[in-house]
Amino acid sequence: MRIVEIALLSALAWPLAAQVAPPAPPAIITNGEAHADVQADRATLLVTVETHAPTAAAAAQDNARRSRATLDTLRALGLTRDQTGTFGYNVQPEYTRAVVTGYVARNTVRVDIRKIDDVGRTIDAALAGGATSIGSLQFSASNADSARREAFARATVQARADAEALARAAGGTLGPLLELSASGESGIRPVMYAARANVAGAAAVPTPIDAGPITLTVSVNTRWQFVPANR
């Protein structure tokens, strides 16, 4: 009976002892931020061909003809098949006061441009070849990844320098790194741009496009162990 009583007391005492955890070592939390400017050297366009007709079949057929003419025009500029791809396609009815009055077909093609100097003439050629609108324009940089990694390194150096300064000011030294997280931009800059075909001639005046630089902003969050001077 005595053995059972001792075992029961030990079982009750164990959860209480497990709840008493040693205090967490003191830590220093800092963050760092860095910027990098990269020159845009690529662009992506969304080119849309929109057609209207009394029937869905007629709208689709007219759209197919105009879309083919648009793609042929882009091919004539030197764009390869891997630089174009269907982004979206739909045929749907048009209504006036809840009554179907016709059908509209839309074919949107994504165009990847690898030379910034070709953006303006690509827009002009697409509109002249049969496209009815340009719905999106994004600039990007092919060297964005390397520039972003260099910015991460600078941001981490800044975070460590701040942590070391705090540790000295608090009368101790900086211990090992406990946690590190990072976030940063992808290097893609969307541009508010929209154009529609001009019946009188879309490419009468060449479209000027100035890509300019893309600014990447990255940040890191760090947590370091603080070592007091008396240890």
N, C-alpha and C positions, 0 to 999 in steps of 0.2 A: 504494500500500500504506500509506503514511503517513497519507493522508487517511482511509482506512477505520479505521485504528487510533485516530486522534483522535476520530472519530465514535463508535466503540465505547466509548471511555473516557468521553465526554460522556454517552452513554446510560446507562452504569452509575452515573455520579455524580449524575444527575438524581433518581432515587428517594431517594438519601441526603439530598440537599438538600431534597426535598419533605417529608421526615419531620421536619425541624427547624422546628417551628412557634413563632411568637413566644409568650411567656408570656401567659396570659389576664390581663386587668386585674383588680386586686383588687375584690371586691364585698362588699356588706353585705346580709345576708338577715334580714328581720324579718317578723313576722306581727301581725295585729290582730284583735280580736274585739269584737263589739257585740251588744247585745240590744234587742229592741223588744217591747212588750206591745200586743197588739191585742185588741179585744173581739170575741168570736165572735158572729156575727149570722146564721149559716146552719148547717144540719145535714143529714146524709145518713143515712137508715135503710135497713137491709135487712130486708124483711118477708117471712116465709116462710109458705106455706100447705102443710101436709103432710096427706095422706090415705092411708088403708089400706083394702084391699079384697081379696077372694079372687082377682080377676083384674086384669090390667094395665089392661084397658079400663075396668073399673068404678072403679079407683083414679084413672085419668085423668079420667073424667067427673065424679066427685065433686070432684076437685081443681079442675076448670074451673068448676064451679058456685060453690064456695067462693071461688075467686080472683076471679070476677066480682063476687060480693057484697062482697068486701074492697075492690076497686077502686071500686065504686059508693059505698061508704061514704067512701072518701078523696076522691072527686070531690065529695061532698056537703059536705066541709069547705072546698072552694074550690080544691083542688089541680088544676092543669091537666094535660093529657096530656104536655106536655114536662117535667113534674116527676116522672113515673113511667116506669119502663122495666124490661123483663125482665132480670134479672141472671143467672138460672140456672134450668134446668128439667130434671128427669130422672124417669124411671119405672124402677124396678128391683125384682127379686124380693127377698123376705125369706126367710131360711133359719133352720131349727131343726135342728141336727145334720145339716147338709148336705142337708136336705130342704126344698124350696120350700113355704112355708106361706102365702104371700100376696104382695101387691105393695104398694109404697109409691110415691106420686107426690109430688114436691116442686116447688113453683113459688116462686121467690124474686124479689121485685120491689124495685128500688132506688127510694127515695123521696127527692127533693130538697126540703128545707123552707127557705123563704126568710125565715121569721120565727122567731126562737128561741122566742118565746112560744107557737108552735104545736106545738112538739115533743111535749110531754106529751099534749096532746089527740089528736095524730095517732097516737101509740102506742096510746092507749086505744081510739080509733076502729078502728084496724086489727085489734086483738085482738078487739074486740066484733063486728066485721064478718065475721070468718071466719078471720083469720090465726091460726096456731098458735104462732108464735114471732117474736121480734125478735132477730136475730142480730148486729147491728152498729149502732153509733152513732158518727158522726164529726162533730166541730164544725169549722167553718172561718170565716174572716173575709174579707169582700169587699174590704177595703183592705189585705190582706196584702202585695200586690206593692209598693205605694208605701212601706209601712213597712219592708219588707225592703231596698229600694233606699236609703232613708235610713240604715239600719243599715250597709249596705255602705260608704256614704260616711264614716261615723264610724270604721269599722274601718280604712279606708284612711288617714284622717288620723292615726290612732293609729300605724299601721305606719310612716308617713313620719316622724312626730315621733321615734319610737324610732330610726329609721335616722339621722336628723340628729344625735341625741344621741351615737350611737355613732361617727359620723364625726368630730365635734368632739373626743370623748374620745381618738380615735386620732390626732389631730393633722392632720386633713384636712377636706375638705368632701364633701358628698353630691353625686354626679353624677346623670345621668339614670336614669330607671326602665328596667330591662332586662326584667323579667318580672313579671307580675301574674296571680294565680289566685284564685278565690273559691269558696266553698261556703256554702250556707245552707238553712234549713228552708223547707218549702212553705207553712206556715200552716194545716196540717190536724192536728187533735188527735183521735186515736181514743180512745174511752172504753170501758172494760170494762163493757159493759152487755148483759144478756140477760134476756128476759122470755118467758114462755109464757102461753097463754090459760088463764084461770081459769074452770072450768066453772060456778062459782057466780056469775060476773059479773066480767069483767076490769076494768071501769071503775067498780067500786063506790066506789073512792077514786081521785081524779085523780092521775096520775103526776106528781110534782114533778121538774122538770129545771132545773138551774142550770148554765148554760154556762160562765160565768167567762171570764177573759182567756186568751189564747194567747200564750205567750212564744216569740218567734222568736230564734234564735241564728245569727249569721253570722260568717264568718271570712275573712280574706284573707291570702295569702302573697305577699311582694314580694322582689325582688332588685334592688339599686341598685348603680351603679358608685361606687366609692370613689376620690376624687381626693386623693392625698397632697399635703401642703403644699409640697413642693419641686418640684412640677410647674408 
